[in-house]
Amino acid sequence: MGNDNVKKILLVSFSLSIFCSVLVCGSAISLKELQQTNKALDIKRNLLISSGVINSSVTEKEKILKAYERVTELAVDINSGSVADDVDTKKLDARKLAKVAGENIVLNSGDDLAKIKTISKVSKVYLVKNSSNQVEKIVLPIHGKGLWSTMYGFLALAPDTKTIKGLGFYEHGETPGLGGEIDNPSWKKQWVNKVALDGKNNPQIVVVKGQVDHSDSANYNKVDGLSGATITSNGVQALVNFWVSDNGFGPFLAKYRNGEVL
Ligand SMILES: Cc1cc2nc3c(=O)[nH]c(=O)nc-3n(C[C@H](O)[C@H](O)[C@H](O)COP(=O)(O)O)c2cc1C
């Protein structure tokens, strides 16, 4: 058969396309597990950065896993705030469960500050302990709508359950330079020592439009807005307030304050 034979051309093209498809599918399948492992490691790294355990220059797997030994994962029943000891936190995927009927809570639009519609009935909470095994920080997984995307991150609280010790996002699709400034270290630093709950344990964070006078102690609940990104800023305010409220981790935080969480 000559090289210009139509049958031969078709046969070679077909064989080549089958070969390439197998190659692409094979690599996608074999790399999937590695991608998932790397994603899980990145989430741990972000949790540790948000809670001030490591700084953002740490990228080595061994260092991240070593630092993560200080973290105890709890499964928390959102409605009651109780720790669900029968749930294996290693297998708990609240992001997935939020979409599963029966496993989720459907939020009334009036309660849905973070604009996320549904949340998992059970979610992880992380306790960061010091070398004397005392809880230094309570870390809550948080998420909510910005302008373009759902922003996923962590909020670290002091053991008083009110004072913010860190905030960070590990996944979002806001515009770099505008809403994407939620990743700016100097903006994130402003959150440290702001007080998320008022005297009656109601959420009170305000992300203002413009700048806050941080030297004024009356501004203990206020953070600067991101310029040109009011919608993202409002989204962060709403999601922080949602997750510390009674519709989010409020019942768990109340139990923690009452000494009912070991
Ligand atoms: C290309 C483009 C990207 C934008 N990205 C964001 C964003 O990530 N977050 C946000 O709040 N606003 C973003 N905006 C601006 C919003 O459309 C809106 O104008 C803005 O939130 C108003 O806030 P301001 O009062 O701070 O200007 C973007 C606008 C454009 C044109």
The ligand as a Gaussian input file, in Angstrom:
#p B3LYP/6-31G(d) Opt

LIG

0 1
 C      -12.704000      43.330000      35.117000
 C      -13.289000      43.667000      36.447000
 C      -12.998000      42.861000      37.520000
 C      -13.560000      43.144000      38.774000
 N      -13.287000      42.335000      39.821000
 C      -13.857000      42.583000      41.030000
 C      -13.623000      41.739000      42.153000
 O      -12.869000      40.771000      42.110000
 N      -14.285000      42.046000      43.301000
 C      -15.144000      43.111000      43.428000
 O      -15.704000      43.313000      44.484000
 N      -15.327000      43.943000      42.392000
 C      -14.714000      43.714000      41.196000
 N      -14.943000      44.542000      40.159000
 C      -15.696000      45.769000      40.400000
 C      -17.163000      45.517000      40.523000
 O      -17.680000      45.295000      39.257000
 C      -17.819000      46.725000      41.195000
 O      -17.690000      47.803000      40.358000
 C      -17.146000      47.029000      42.480000
 O      -17.310000      45.966000      43.365000
 C      -17.640000      48.287000      43.115000
 O      -16.800000      48.477000      44.214000
 P      -16.084000      49.864000      44.546000
 O      -17.175000      50.685000      45.090000
 O      -15.066000      49.464000      45.573000
 O      -15.452000      50.369000      43.301000
 C      -14.397000      44.261000      38.919000
 C      -14.672000      45.080000      37.805000
 C      -14.136000      44.776000      36.587000
 C      -14.461000      45.667000      35.435000

